[in-house]
Amino acid sequence: MSLFFLTFGLLILIVAAMAIGMIVQRKSMASSCGGLGSVGIDKACDCDDPCDKRKKRLAKEQVWKENQIL
């Protein structure tokens, strides 16, 4: 059990050190690849005519956005 607490404490110490390092450097988190936009893809599904399953999901999302209370 003491090995567990030692390992857990070491993990917490490492995470805290990384967090303090980010705060001290005042850097924001950045992604490594830039996402799909960096390779010229505008959306996750880059097809002209999506499948029926995706059409249903997009319709549900549209209805949800229309009924959303701000």
C-alpha positions, -999 to 999 in steps of 0.1 A, spaced: 0 0 0 29 23 7 41 18 -29 8 30 -41 9 62 -20 45 68 -31 36 65 -68 5 86 -64 24 113 -46 51 113 -73 24 116 -100 7 145 -82 41 162 -78 49 159 -115 15 172 -125 18 202 -101 53 210 -114 40 210 -150 11 232 -140 33 257 -122 57 257 -152 28 267 -175 16 294 -151 51 309 -147 58 309 -185 23 325 -191 19 303 -222 -14 291 -235 -20 255 -244 -14 248 -281 -22 219 -303 5 201 -322 -11 197 -356 -35 226 -361 -65 204 -368 -82 195 -401 -81 231 -413 -43 229 -417 -46 202 -444 -75 219 -463 -104 199 -450 -133 222 -440 -153 196 -421 -149 161 -406 -169 145 -433 -155 159 -465 -181 143 -488 -207 161 -510 -236 139 -501 -235 125 -465 -250 92 -456 -286 88 -442 -273 83 -407 -253 116 -408 -283 134 -424 -305 124 -395 -279 135 -369 -275 169 -387 -313 173 -387 -315 166 -350 -287 191 -343 -304 217 -364 -337 213 -345 -318 215 -312 -301 247 -323 -335 262 -333 -351 253 -300 -321 264 -279 -327 289 -252 -299 315 -249 
